[in-house]
Structure formats: structure tokens, C-alpha cells
């Protein structure tokens, strides 16, 4: 896998580069700001770019904006965004740009090497990878009138796995149920969220966006 690393911490970049090289991956560029990241992607066309949300000069959302630019200009390149905290708006913006080949992990997750590498593989393969803690916080609801409150605990669990980027087969394995049971739960979620069949939009993506965006 060919990877571009974008983080203003040279120490973190070097550590990740060494880890990825040990796993047989090729880090084609390591940069410290959003503009350099976009340029590196244009030059090298990696399989995945790994970007910190906050980079110079203001250390607010430069990495996120650069990631969105990459999503628009190089849609074949996967994007994995790293953040110190759960920042809901950034996760929603990434999803609204498309729910494939994209991920959002907390930086603590990088310390769990297997989880980090699994997320990279999933994104490079066109899937999605969202940190379970990100999903947990984004799915938290307080409104009793929210249609999401009509979902059963099992349906909530299924949708949480959907938001992490799991397929129906992956959800079935994770929750120890049959694939047909997952399909029934997914259809129930669509019905309760009043998401009609459409040839234009993916009901799966709309269901996740309903959770993350409301």
C-alpha cells in the first residue's frame, strides 16, 4: 500500500512511517501542513492519505479541509483522518462527501497497531473505518421525539456497526447473529427512519447520515 502521511508532528510522522514500513507498506511522502498534503497526493497518487485534523497555520481544521479537497480532486484516494478528540462536524463532513474509502480515528487508536492497520486496509479496499468511540458519541441522543429513539437496542447496535463501515456479513459476525437477521434489522431501520427506496440515493448512507447529522 502506498501512503502519504500528513501531520505537523515530525516525531509522529517518523513513528508511523517506521511502523508502516515494517508492515511492508510504502510511505511515499510525509508532510506537515494541508497544502503540502494536497500537493503530495497530486504528485504521488497514493492508495491512502493519513491526515491530522489540526495542522498549521491555525491548528484548527486545515487537515480536514485538505482531506475534503482530496476527496473532491482525487476520489480514488482513500482518506483516514486522525483527531485527538471526537469532533462531530468533521466526521459528518467526511461522510457527506461519500461513505466509501474514508475513516476517522482518534489518535489513541493508533497505539492499537492492529486496529490502525485494519482500518487502513479497509479504507484502501474502498470501505469505511470509524472509531467506535466516535460512533458512540455521535449516536448519543437526548430528544424523546427523535425517530431514532424508536429503534430497538439491537437495531441501534446494527446501525452503530453500519456507521463503522461494516458490511451485513461483518455485522452478523460481530453481533453473533445470522446474516438474514441483520438484513431484517437493516430494513426495519430504513422503515423507522422513513427512508424510501431510491435509485439515486443509498438508504444505508442516508441512515448513517441521519444519525450523525441530526
Beta strands, then each sheet from edge to edge (+ up, - down):
strand 1: 2-6
strand 2: 26-31
strand 3: 48-52
strand 4: 78-83
strand 5: 102-106
strand 6: 128-130
sheet 1: 2+ 1+ 3+ 4+ 5+ 6+
end
